[in-house]
């Protein structure tokens, strides 16, 4: 479903951001 794809993209973006900027 399209909602699933959107969710995956969001998770991927958050993952990349967290990896580049460790809290």
C-alpha positions in Angstrom: 0.0 0.0 0.0 1.1 3.6 -0.5 0.8 4.3 3.2 3.4 1.6 3.9 5.8 3.1 1.3 5.5 6.5 2.9 6.1 5.0 6.3 9.2 3.2 5.1 10.6 6.4 3.5 10.0 8.3 6.8 11.8 5.6 8.8 14.7 5.6 6.4 15.0 9.4 6.6 14.9 9.4 10.4 17.5 6.6 10.5 19.9 8.5 8.2 19.4 11.7 10.3 20.0 9.9 13.5 23.1 8.1 12.1 24.6 11.4 10.9 23.7 13.3 14.1 24.1 11.1 17.1 22.1 12.3 20.0 
